[in-house]
Amino acid sequence: MLVEAEDGADAISEVKNQITYSEEAYPTWSDWHEVGGRWDGLFDGWEAERNALCYTENPLLAEDIIKQFAKGRQVEMNRYLAEVTAEDFDLAKMVENYNPEDYDYGIGMKAWTLARLGKLLANDWTSDTGVFDLKEGSANLRHFRDRLALEPNKQFLVPVDFHF
């Protein structure tokens, strides 16, 4: 997660506050999650707070991590694209055969794949997003880059382990 904060502890607190379950239906982050988790120690040796890295502390490490997670998103988009462009994926036929009285689970999974690809392309949150800007509520990194130019010492990366 990308977040703007005064320090590492504040960054972790901000992430926890934003992803904690609430009465709001959106966003549905996961069935449960924790800061760090399987990503504990991602910033070992560079952080003031174990699970928060100020971008300016180590821009090379921060960029490597951002690129790694963004690359994972691209891999997933390509995987979904392969599924929706497969010969047996006929979107027109899916629409034609849609029946609100009788749900076809086979079509449902294809629709899920199409929706997932659409969410990733729209920079929305999914479990495949990888890196997400909590301040802007988007996977678009441009907002983070703009904030880096204005207040680089307030830009943090905080790993969150989401379970689905």
HUGIQUI-V585854 format. One record per residue. RES is the residue in three letters. D_LAST is the distance of its C-alpha to the last C-alpha in Angstrom with 1 decimal. Layout:
{{RES;D_LAST} {RES;D_LAST}}
//
This chain:
{{MET;16.9} {LEU;20.5} {VAL;22.4} {GLU;26.1} {ALA;27.5} {GLU;30.7} {ASP;29.4} {GLY;26.5} {ALA;26.1} {ASP;26.3} {ALA;23.6} {ILE;21.1} {SER;22.2} {GLU;21.8} {VAL;18.2} {LYS;17.4} {ASN;19.4} {GLN;17.8} {ILE;14.1} {THR;14.9} {TYR;14.3} {SER;17.5} {GLU;19.3} {GLU;18.5} {ALA;16.3} {TYR;15.5} {PRO;13.5} {THR;10.3} {TRP;8.6} {SER;5.3} {ASP;5.6} {TRP;7.4} {HIS;8.8} {GLU;12.3} {VAL;15.0} {GLY;15.9} {GLY;13.8} {ARG;14.0} {TRP;15.9} {ASP;18.5} {GLY;21.9} {LEU;21.0} {PHE;24.2} {ASP;26.3} {GLY;29.9} {TRP;29.5} {GLU;28.0} {ALA;29.7} {GLU;26.4} {ARG;24.3} {ASN;21.1} {ALA;22.9} {LEU;25.2} {CYS;27.8} {TYR;28.3} {THR;32.1} {GLU;31.8} {ASN;30.8} {PRO;30.5} {LEU;30.4} {LEU;27.4} {ALA;25.7} {GLU;26.5} {ASP;25.4} {ILE;21.9} {ILE;21.7} {LYS;23.0} {GLN;20.8} {PHE;17.6} {ALA;19.4} {LYS;20.5} {GLY;17.0} {ARG;16.4} {GLN;19.7} {VAL;18.9} {GLU;15.9} {MET;18.3} {ASN;20.9} {ARG;18.8} {TYR;18.0} {LEU;21.7} {ALA;22.9} {GLU;21.1} {VAL;22.6} {THR;26.0} {ALA;26.3} {GLU;29.4} {ASP;27.8} {PHE;25.7} {ASP;28.3} {LEU;27.1} {ALA;30.5} {LYS;30.4} {MET;27.0} {VAL;28.5} {GLU;31.7} {ASN;30.2} {TYR;27.8} {ASN;28.6} {PRO;27.2} {GLU;28.7} {ASP;27.0} {TYR;23.5} {ASP;23.3} {TYR;19.9} {GLY;21.0} {ILE;21.7} {GLY;18.5} {MET;16.5} {LYS;19.0} {ALA;18.8} {TRP;15.0} {THR;15.9} {LEU;18.7} {ALA;16.9} {ARG;14.3} {LEU;17.4} {GLY;19.1} {LYS;16.5} {LEU;16.7} {LEU;20.5} {ALA;20.7} {ASN;19.1} {ASP;16.4} {TRP;13.1} {THR;10.2} {SER;7.6} {ASP;10.9} {THR;13.2} {GLY;13.8} {VAL;16.5} {PHE;16.8} {ASP;19.9} {LEU;19.2} {LYS;22.9} {GLU;23.1} {GLY;19.6} {SER;19.7} {ALA;18.8} {ASN;22.5} {LEU;24.0} {ARG;27.5} {HIS;27.1} {PHE;26.2} {ARG;29.2} {ASP;31.4} {ARG;30.6} {LEU;31.3} {ALA;34.7} {LEU;35.4} {GLU;34.0} {PRO;32.6} {ASN;32.7} {LYS;30.2} {GLN;27.4} {PHE;24.6} {LEU;21.5} {VAL;19.0} {PRO;16.0} {VAL;12.7} {ASP;10.0} {PHE;6.6} {HIS;3.8} {PHE;0.0}}
//
